[in-house]
Amino acid sequence: MSENRDIARDIVEAIGGKENIASFAHCATRLRIMVRDKDKIDQNRIENTDKVKGAFFNSGQYQIIFGTGTVNRIFEEVERLGIDSTSKEEIKSESKKQGNAFQRAIRTFGDVFVPIIPVLVATGLFMGLRGLLTQDLVLSWFGLTSASIPPNFLLFTQVLTDTAFAFLPALVAWSAFRVFGGSPVLGIVLGLMLVNPALPNAYAVADGSAQALTMFGFIPVVGYQGSVLPAFFVGLLGAKFEKFLRKRVPEALDLILTPFVTLLVMITLGLFAIGPVFHSLENVVLHGTTYLLDLPFGIAGLLIGFFHQIVVVTGVHHIFNFLEIQLLEQTGSNPFNAIITCAMAAQGAACLAVGLKTKNAKLKALALPSSLSAFLGITEPAIFGVNLRYMKPFVMGLIGGAAGGFLASLLHLAGTGMAVTVIPGALLYLNDQLPMYILCNLVGAAVAFTLTWLFGYKDEPAVEAERLNAGSASAVPAAGTPAAKAPTNAEIPAPAPVSAKAGENALSADPDEVPFSSLSVLSPMTGRAVLLSEVPDPAFSEGHMGRGLAIVPSEGLVLAPFDCTVAHVMDKSKHAVILEHGSGAQLLIHVGINTVSLKGAGFTVHVQSGERVTAGQPLLEFDLDVIHAAGLSSVTPVIVPDGLDAVLDVHPRPSQIVTAGQQTVLEVRVTAEVTA
């Protein structure tokens, strides 16, 4: 299709051309690109390309969100441009050193479990269908009762629903061998050994109908039906051990000795050491999870429903796969799925509210399909393309998720499977829970939609952004006019330059023609400039700290926006700096919200209090992954504090993509002569 071909060509050019692409692949919703030089990326052009729902760096990859279906077609067109694609495994390998140790561990954990999720999804759907077909109400429609169901049919359904979990260790060990570079067939055999019928069945031991074997007088040995951690670590260590042997066993003996020794050593360790230790740890994790989910008064649903999508933003949500698998394997149901589906429905509803309310044609074309994607279970387009851009819709979605999750927890709602949510997830609740499932999702969506419509999104910024892009101008407000709140884009003039000093414009005030100066504050960061009202902290969003704007950073570097003195830098937390201009005007740059709690982790300070700096000089560096992994927002207020005699007025320039040291983001009018 020529349209997709043009989009692919535009994307490649905006990234910096073929020579700037080290490798690229795609997942269900986005292109994942490793670039050689970040500076060559034209972020503004990419975000304004048709069908693009958002673009950002995460874990060393430049990710461009297109949504399901579309991404496959764009990927094919990029390949047709002569760029060799990379497997997802290869691109993950290139980025495996990105991020902190915790994030790398979670990504690896996800690499093992994600490939087996489709099988567990199918199993969950089989469970839901069996629950539907064996309900007395449904059977009565056909003049049948539960006694009418043939035993052989029940046996057939049992094969469909029980096989994956009965042999789950084989699936996990196979995937672990694949991820860690071993021979997957050895992983399958080791996993099957862990559930060999000769061993006491784990379920039978649990219900008391069988007893564990005792080896060497003190080691309990059972089968590991449904277990996860023992198989995972058997696979991890087994793959490493196999690779170790292959480097040392002569080639003539490799075919015989390597698999023989690998299987012998690893099943011995698996049954007598790895299995007992990690099965005990697995039980601790399961009991902790069930304890949380069983908290009274809907507390679990409230907490999980609110925080789940924040964890999704940080990219470490694959850890939940393990918890859901454990719940299904041990209890046969998954209350976690019931809660998180409400959180996803709420984000979709918040995005829908933005799409219906906005008059911006491009935003509407982005928000409406993104909300549909969220209702089908994929929230990334809604979150990264719309809700996080305006921040408040995201927060309202979190509140809606908490409300829906709270109700799901009160009603003890639990799915029969995992990994399908919202509309497709209804198939997991066909065992008489469907009305409650629909109700919980509607509550979460309704709360998020209502809050976003009433409080979470104002269309003025989007409308004025279109006017600015069209080159419209507004009248210049009189100097000295009080500004109780941050002005809208319509109030931001383009000051008439009179002097030729770099970074300054000498202006004339109105009637009295009292001379004053205007200090142009260049963007201290690379990212997207937004209104203060979009900062998720009332101290900033309500103007208590002063006037200005905020920047959603895409890179972790803060530069001096003008020649100045460092009035104060936070030595311990390192997250903020106050600059003072020669006119007496001050500027606070506060990296992130509540980042003081990190106690300096992820931050590096390049200046000290009292130091003179020039425009463009590095002030701070920070690790975005550290901030996001802590569940914190990286949005950075850039504020002119109130109460300064030298400052007459502050005019922000939000709603634009900015590069550190290039675009003007604030015009600060001062009474004193600009000297610095």
C-alpha positions in Angstrom: 0.0 0.0 0.0 1.6 3.3 -1.1 0.4 5.1 2.1 2.3 2.7 4.3 5.3 2.9 2.0 5.4 6.6 2.3 5.1 6.4 6.1 8.0 3.9 6.2 10.1 6.1 4.1 9.3 9.2 6.3 10.2 7.2 9.4 13.6 6.1 8.1 14.4 9.6 7.0 13.4 11.1 10.3 15.5 8.5 12.2 18.5 9.7 10.3 18.5 7.4 7.3 19.5 3.8 6.8 23.0 4.3 8.0 21.7 5.4 11.4 19.8 2.1 12.0 21.9 -0.5 13.7 19.0 -3.0 13.8 15.2 -3.0 13.9 12.4 -5.4 14.8 8.8 -5.2 15.9 6.5 -6.5 18.5 2.7 -6.5 18.7 2.4 -2.7 18.7 5.6 -0.9 17.9 8.8 -0.8 15.9 11.9 -1.3 18.0 14.9 0.3 16.6 18.5 0.4 17.8 20.1 3.7 16.4 23.7 4.7 16.2 23.2 8.3 16.9 20.2 9.6 18.9 20.9 13.2 17.9 20.0 12.5 14.3 16.4 11.6 15.2 13.8 14.2 14.2 11.3 13.5 17.1 8.9 16.2 16.0 8.7 14.8 12.4 8.2 11.2 13.7 5.4 12.2 16.1 3.6 14.1 13.4 3.8 11.2 10.9 0.4 9.6 10.0 -0.5 6.5 12.1 2.3 7.1 14.7 0.7 7.0 18.2 3.9 7.9 20.1 7.7 7.5 20.0 10.2 7.3 22.9 13.4 5.7 24.1 13.1 2.8 26.5 15.9 0.3 27.5 18.2 1.5 24.8 15.6 1.0 22.0 13.8 3.7 20.1 10.2 2.6 20.0 7.6 3.9 17.6 4.0 2.9 18.4 1.7 2.1 15.6 -0.7 -0.3 17.2 -1.6 -3.9 16.3 -1.9 -4.8 12.6 -0.5 -1.5 11.4 3.0 -2.2 12.8 3.3 -5.3 10.8 2.5 -3.5 7.5 4.9 -0.6 8.3 7.6 -3.2 9.3 7.2 -4.9 5.9 7.5 -1.6 4.1 10.7 -0.7 6.0 12.1 -4.1 4.9 11.3 -3.3 1.3 13.4 -0.2 1.6 16.4 -2.6 1.8 17.0 -2.6 5.5 17.6 -6.0 6.9 15.4 -6.8 9.9 16.6 -8.2 13.2 15.0 -10.9 15.2 13.5 -9.7 18.5 16.0 -11.9 20.3 18.9 -10.3 18.5 17.7 -6.8 19.2 17.1 -7.7 22.8 20.7 -9.0 22.9 22.0 -5.7 21.6 20.1 -3.8 24.4 20.6 -6.3 27.2 23.2 -4.1 28.9 20.8 -1.1 29.0 19.0 -0.2 32.2 19.7 -1.1 35.8 20.3 -4.6 37.1 16.7 -5.0 38.2 15.3 -4.0 34.8 17.6 -6.3 33.0 16.6 -9.2 35.3 12.9 -8.5 34.7 13.4 -8.3 30.9 15.2 -11.7 31.0 12.4 -13.2 33.1 9.9 -11.9 30.6 11.9 -13.3 27.7 11.5 -16.8 29.2 7.8 -16.5 30.0 6.3 -14.5 27.2 6.7 -17.3 24.6 4.7 -19.7 26.6 1.8 -17.2 27.4 -0.1 -18.1 24.2 -0.5 -21.7 25.3 -1.7 -20.5 28.7 -4.1 -18.1 27.1 -5.6 -20.9 25.0 -5.9 -23.0 28.2 -7.7 -20.2 30.0 -10.1 -19.9 27.1 -10.7 -23.6 27.2 -11.5 -23.4 30.9 -13.9 -20.5 30.3 -15.7 -22.5 27.6 -15.9 -25.6 29.8 -17.3 -23.5 32.6 -20.0 -22.1 30.2 -20.9 -25.5 28.7 -21.2 -27.2 32.1 -23.4 -24.5 33.8 -26.9 -25.8 34.7 -28.5 -22.6 33.4 -26.9 -23.0 29.9 -27.7 -26.8 29.9 -31.3 -26.1 30.7 -31.7 -24.1 27.5 -31.1 -27.4 25.7 -33.2 -29.5 28.1 -30.1 -31.0 29.7 -28.6 -31.3 33.2 -25.1 -31.8 34.4 -25.9 -35.5 34.6 -26.5 -35.5 30.8 -22.9 -34.7 29.9 -21.1 -37.8 28.7 -18.1 -38.7 30.8 -15.9 -39.0 27.7 -16.7 -35.4 26.8 -15.6 -34.3 30.3 -12.4 -36.3 29.8 -11.8 -34.5 26.5 -12.3 -31.1 28.1 -9.9 -32.1 30.9 -7.2 -32.9 28.3 -7.7 -29.4 26.9 -7.6 -27.6 30.2 -5.1 -29.6 32.3 -2.2 -30.5 30.0 -0.4 -27.1 29.8 -0.3 -26.8 33.6 0.5 -30.5 34.2 3.6 -30.2 32.0 4.4 -26.5 32.7 7.9 -27.3 33.9 8.7 -28.7 30.5 7.5 -25.5 28.8 9.5 -23.2 31.2 12.7 -25.3 31.0 12.5 -25.4 27.2 12.1 -21.6 27.1 14.9 -21.0 29.6 17.3 -23.2 27.6 16.3 -21.2 24.5 16.9 -17.8 26.1 20.2 -18.7 27.8 21.7 -20.4 24.8 21.3 -24.1 25.5 19.7 -26.8 23.4 15.9 -26.4 23.9 15.3 -30.2 23.5 17.4 -30.8 26.6 15.2 -28.2 28.4 12.1 -30.1 27.4 13.5 -33.4 28.7 14.6 -31.9 32.0 11.2 -30.3 32.5 9.5 -33.7 31.8 11.8 -35.4 34.3 10.6 -32.9 36.9 7.0 -34.2 36.4 7.8 -37.9 35.7 4.8 -40.1 36.8 7.3 -42.1 38.9 7.6 -39.2 41.3 4.8 -38.5 43.9 2.4 -36.1 42.2 2.7 -32.6 43.7 -1.1 -32.1 43.9 -1.6 -35.5 45.6 1.1 -34.6 48.2 -0.6 -31.2 48.7 -4.0 -32.8 49.5 -2.5 -35.5 51.6 -3.4 -38.5 49.4 0.3 -39.1 48.7 3.6 -38.6 50.6 6.9 -37.1 49.4 9.9 -39.4 48.9 12.7 -38.8 51.5 16.2 -39.0 49.9 19.3 -39.4 52.1 17.1 -39.3 55.1 16.2 -35.6 55.0 15.6 -34.3 51.4 11.8 -34.4 50.4 11.4 -35.2 46.7 8.1 -34.7 44.8 7.0 -34.0 41.3 6.9 -30.4 40.3 3.6 -30.3 38.4 2.7 -26.7 37.8 5.9 -25.3 39.4 7.7 -22.4 37.8 10.8 -21.4 39.7 12.5 -24.9 39.9 12.1 -25.3 36.1 13.3 -21.8 35.5 16.5 -22.2 37.4 17.1 -25.7 36.1 16.8 -24.3 32.6 19.1 -21.3 33.4 21.8 -23.3 35.0 21.4 -26.2 32.6 21.9 -24.0 29.6 25.0 -22.4 31.1 26.4 -25.9 32.1 25.8 -27.3 28.6 27.7 -24.3 27.0 30.5 -24.9 29.5 30.7 -28.6 28.5 30.6 -28.0 24.8 33.7 -25.8 25.0 35.7 -28.5 26.7 34.4 -31.9 25.4 36.2 -33.1 22.3 34.1 -32.8 19.2 34.1 -36.5 18.6 32.5 -37.1 22.0 30.3 -34.0 22.1 27.1 -35.7 20.7 27.2 -38.4 23.4 28.8 -36.9 26.5 27.4 -33.3 26.5 23.7 -34.2 26.7 24.4 -37.2 29.0 26.3 -35.2 31.5 24.0 -32.2 31.3 20.9 -34.3 31.9 22.5 -36.3 34.7 23.9 -33.4 36.6 21.0 -31.1 36.2 18.2 -33.6 37.1 20.2 -34.5 40.2 20.5 -30.9 41.2 16.9 -30.2 40.2 15.4 -33.0 42.3 17.7 -32.8 45.3 18.8 -29.1 45.6 17.2 -26.6 43.1 13.7 -28.1 43.3 13.3 -28.2 47.1 14.9 -24.7 47.6 13.0 -22.8 44.9 9.8 -24.7 45.4 9.8 -23.4 49.0 10.6 -19.9 47.8 7.7 -20.3 45.2 5.3 -21.1 48.0 6.4 -18.0 50.0 5.8 -15.8 46.9 2.4 -17.5 46.3 1.4 -17.1 50.0 2.4 -13.4 49.9 0.4 -12.8 46.7 -2.7 -14.6 48.0 -2.4 -12.7 51.3 -2.4 -9.4 49.4 -5.3 -10.5 47.2 -7.3 -11.6 50.2 -7.0 -8.3 52.1 -10.4 -7.2 53.3 -12.5 -4.3 52.1 -11.2 -4.4 48.5 -7.8 -3.0 49.5 -5.9 -5.3 47.1 -8.0 -4.2 44.1 -7.6 -0.5 45.1 -3.8 -0.7 45.2 -3.2 -3.0 42.2 -5.9 -1.2 40.1 -4.1 2.1 40.7 -0.5 1.1 40.4 -0.6 -1.5 37.7 -0.4 0.8 34.7 2.4 2.8 36.3 4.4 -0.4 36.4 3.5 -1.0 32.8 5.0 2.4 32.0 8.3 1.4 33.7 8.5 -1.7 31.5 8.9 -4.2 34.3 5.4 -5.6 34.3 6.5 -9.0 33.0 7.1 -10.0 36.6 3.4 -10.4 36.9 3.4 -13.3 34.5 5.0 -15.4 37.1 2.5 -14.5 39.7 -0.5 -15.2 37.4 0.9 -18.5 36.4 1.3 -19.5 40.0 -2.2 -18.4 40.9 -3.7 -20.5 38.1 -1.5 -23.5 38.8 -2.2 -23.6 42.5 -5.8 -22.3 42.8 -7.3 -22.7 39.3 -8.3 -19.0 39.1 -6.7 -15.6 38.6 -8.1 -12.7 40.6 -5.1 -10.6 39.5 -6.4 -10.6 35.9 -9.8 -9.3 37.1 -8.2 -6.3 38.7 -5.7 -5.3 36.0 -8.3 -5.5 33.3 -10.2 -2.7 35.1 -7.0 -0.7 35.1 -6.7 -1.2 31.3 -10.3 -0.3 30.6 -9.9 2.9 32.6 -6.9 4.0 30.6 -8.9 3.3 27.4 -11.8 5.3 28.7 -9.6 8.3 29.7 -8.1 8.3 26.2 -11.7 8.1 24.7 -12.7 11.1 26.7 -9.8 13.1 25.3 -10.6 11.9 21.8 -14.3 12.9 22.0 -13.6 16.2 23.7 -10.8 17.6 21.6 -11.3 19.7 18.5 -7.7 18.9 17.3 -8.2 16.7 14.3 -4.8 14.9 14.6 -5.3 14.3 18.4 -8.8 12.9 17.7 -7.5 10.6 15.0 -4.9 9.4 17.4 -7.0 9.1 20.6 -10.1 7.2 19.3 -8.2 4.3 17.7 -5.9 4.2 20.7 -8.8 3.9 23.1 -10.2 1.0 21.0 -6.8 -0.7 21.2 -6.9 -0.4 25.0 -10.4 -1.9 25.1 -9.0 -4.9 23.2 -6.3 -5.3 25.8 -3.3 -3.2 24.5 -2.9 0.1 26.4 0.5 1.3 25.1 -0.9 3.5 22.3 -3.4 5.1 24.7 -0.8 5.6 27.5 2.2 6.8 25.5 0.3 8.4 22.6 -2.3 10.4 24.5 -2.7 10.0 28.3 0.9 10.5 29.4 1.3 13.4 26.9 -1.3 15.3 28.9 -0.6 13.6 32.2 -3.9 14.3 33.8 -5.8 11.8 31.7 -3.3 9.2 32.8 -3.9 10.0 36.5 -7.6 9.9 36.0 -7.2 6.5 34.4 -5.3 5.4 37.4 -8.1 6.5 39.7 -10.6 4.7 37.5 -8.5 1.6 37.6 -8.5 1.8 41.4 -12.3 2.1 41.5 -12.9 -0.9 39.1 -10.2 -3.0 40.9 -11.7 -2.2 44.2 -15.1 -3.5 43.1 -13.5 -6.6 41.5 -11.8 -7.4 44.7 -15.0 -6.9 46.8 -16.9 -9.3 44.4 -14.0 -11.8 44.5 -13.9 -11.8 40.7 -11.3 -14.2 39.2 -10.5 -15.3 35.7 -9.9 -18.8 34.4 -6.8 -17.8 32.5 -4.4 -14.9 31.9 -3.0 -12.5 29.3 -6.4 -11.5 27.7 -8.2 -8.6 29.2 -11.1 -6.1 28.8 -13.3 -7.1 25.8 -11.5 -10.4 24.8 -11.0 -11.1 28.5 -14.7 -11.7 28.9 -14.0 -15.3 27.6 -12.3 -16.0 31.0 -15.4 -15.2 33.0 -18.0 -17.4 31.3 -18.4 -19.5 34.4 -21.3 -17.3 35.7 -19.1 -14.3 36.5 -19.7 -12.5 33.2 -22.2 -9.9 34.6 -19.8 -9.0 37.4 -16.9 -8.7 35.0 -18.8 -6.3 32.8 -19.9 -4.3 35.8 -16.4 -3.9 37.2 -15.0 -2.8 33.8 -17.8 -0.4 33.3 -17.2 1.2 36.7 -13.5 1.6 36.1 -14.1 3.0 32.6 -17.0 5.3 33.7 -15.0 6.8 36.6 -11.9 7.4 34.4 -14.0 8.9 31.5 -16.0 11.2 33.8 -13.0 12.5 35.7 -11.1 13.1 32.5 -14.0 14.8 30.8 -14.6 17.1 33.8 -11.1 17.7 35.2 -8.5 15.8 33.3 -8.4 17.5 29.9 -9.0 21.0 28.7 -9.0 21.4 25.0 -7.6 25.0 24.9 -3.9 23.9 24.6 -4.6 21.7 21.6 -6.7 24.3 19.9 -4.1 27.0 20.5 -1.3 24.7 19.4 -3.1 24.4 16.0 -3.4 28.2 15.9 0.3 28.6 16.6 1.3 26.1 14.0 -0.8 28.0 11.6 1.2 31.1 12.4 -1.5 33.0 14.3 -0.4 35.8 16.6 -1.9 37.4 19.7 -1.8 40.8 21.2 1.0 41.5 23.7 -0.3 41.9 27.2 0.7 45.0 29.0 3.9 44.9 31.0 3.3 44.4 34.7 -0.1 42.8 34.3 -0.6 40.4 37.2 -0.5 36.8 36.2 -2.3 34.6 38.7 -2.0 31.5 36.6 0.2 30.2 33.8 -1.1 31.8 30.5 -2.5 29.8 27.7 -0.7 29.7 24.4 -3.0 32.4 23.1 -1.4 34.7 25.7 2.1 34.0 24.6 3.4 36.8 22.2 6.3 36.8 19.9 8.2 39.8 21.4 9.4 42.4 18.9 13.2 42.3 18.9 14.7 45.8 19.4 18.2 44.9 20.6 20.5 42.4 19.0 22.0 41.0 22.2 22.0 37.2 22.2 19.2 35.8 24.4 17.7 39.2 25.1 15.1 41.6 23.7 14.8 45.2 24.8 11.1 46.0 24.8 9.0 49.0 25.6 6.1 48.8 27.9 2.8 50.3 27.1 1.4 53.8 27.8 4.2 54.9 30.2 6.9 53.5 27.9 8.9 52.4 31.0 11.8 50.4 29.6 12.2 46.9 30.7 14.1 43.8 29.4 13.1 40.4 28.4 15.2 37.4 29.2 14.8 34.5 26.8 15.1 31.2 28.6 16.3 28.4 26.3 15.1 24.9 26.9 17.4 23.3 29.6 16.3 19.8 28.4 15.4 17.8 25.3 11.8 16.6 25.3 8.3 18.1 25.1 7.3 21.4 26.7 3.9 21.3 28.4 1.8 23.6 30.6 2.3 23.5 34.4 -1.3 22.3 34.8 -0.2 19.0 33.4 2.3 18.3 36.2 1.0 15.6 38.6 1.8 17.7 41.7 -0.5 20.5 42.9 2.4 22.5 44.3 3.5 23.1 40.7 0.3 22.6 38.7 -1.6 25.1 40.8 1.2 27.7 40.7 2.2 27.6 44.3 5.9 27.4 43.4 5.8 30.1 40.8 5.1 30.5 37.0 6.6 28.7 34.1 6.1 25.4 32.3 7.3 21.8 32.5 9.3 19.5 30.2 8.7 15.8 29.7 12.3 14.8 29.1 13.4 12.2 26.5 17.1 12.5 27.5 18.7 12.7 30.9 20.7 15.9 30.6 20.1 19.4 32.0 21.9 22.4 30.4 22.2 26.0 31.6 19.5 28.0 29.7 21.4 31.3 29.9 24.6 32.8 31.4 24.0 32.8 35.2 25.2 31.9 38.7 24.3 28.6 40.4 22.4 30.0 43.4 21.8 26.6 44.9 22.1 22.9 43.9 20.7 20.1 46.0 23.9 18.4 47.0 22.3 15.2 48.5 19.3 14.5 46.4 20.9 16.2 43.3 17.5 16.5 41.6 17.1 20.3 41.4 19.1 23.5 40.8 18.3 27.2 41.2 19.9 29.6 38.8 20.2 33.4 39.2 20.5 35.8 36.2 22.3 39.1 36.4 19.0 40.9 36.4 17.9 39.3 39.6 15.6 36.8 38.0 15.8 33.2 39.3 14.9 29.9 37.7 14.2 26.6 39.4 14.8 23.4 37.4 13.2 20.5 39.4 13.9 17.1 37.7 10.9 14.8 38.2 8.2 14.6 40.9 9.1 13.3 44.3 12.5 12.4 43.0 14.0 13.6 46.3 13.0 10.1 47.6 15.7 8.6 45.4 18.4 10.3 47.6 20.6 11.1 44.6 20.4 7.6 43.0 20.6 8.0 39.2 21.7 11.7 39.4 25.0 13.3 38.7 25.8 17.0 39.5 28.3 18.9 37.4 28.2 22.2 39.1 28.2 23.6 42.7 26.5 26.5 44.4 28.1 29.8 43.7 29.6 28.7 40.4 29.3 30.9 37.3 28.1 29.0 34.2 27.5 29.8 30.6 24.5 29.0 28.4 24.7 25.4 27.2 27.0 24.2 30.1 25.9 20.8 31.6 24.3 21.2 35.1 22.9 17.8 35.9 22.6 14.3 34.4 20.0 11.8 35.4 18.9 8.2 34.5 15.3 8.1 33.2 15.2 4.4 33.8 16.0 4.8 37.5 13.2 7.4 37.9 10.6 5.3 36.0 11.6 2.1 37.8 10.9 3.8 41.1 7.4 4.5 39.8 8.0 8.3 39.7 7.2 10.9 37.0 10.2 12.5 35.2 8.2 15.6 34.1 10.4 18.5 35.0 9.0 21.9 36.1 11.0 24.9 35.0 9.8 27.7 37.3 10.4 31.4 37.9 9.7 31.7 41.7 7.1 34.3 42.8 8.1 37.2 45.0 11.1 38.4 43.0 11.1 42.2 42.7 13.0 42.1 39.4 10.4 39.9 37.6 7.4 41.6 36.0 5.9 38.8 34.0 6.5 35.3 32.8 5.3 33.9 29.4 5.7 30.2 28.8 5.9 28.6 25.3 4.5 25.0 25.8 3.1 22.5 23.3 6.3 22.0 21.4 9.1 19.5 21.0 12.2 21.1 22.3 16.0 20.4 22.2 18.3 21.4 25.0 19.8 24.8 24.3 17.9 25.6 21.1 14.2 26.7 21.5 13.0 29.5 23.8 10.6 28.0 26.4 10.1 31.1 28.6 10.2 34.9 28.2 10.8 36.5 31.5 10.3 40.3 31.7 12.4 42.0 34.3 12.6 45.6 35.5 16.3 45.7 35.9 18.8 46.1 33.0 20.0 42.8 31.8 23.7 42.6 32.7 24.5 38.9 32.5 
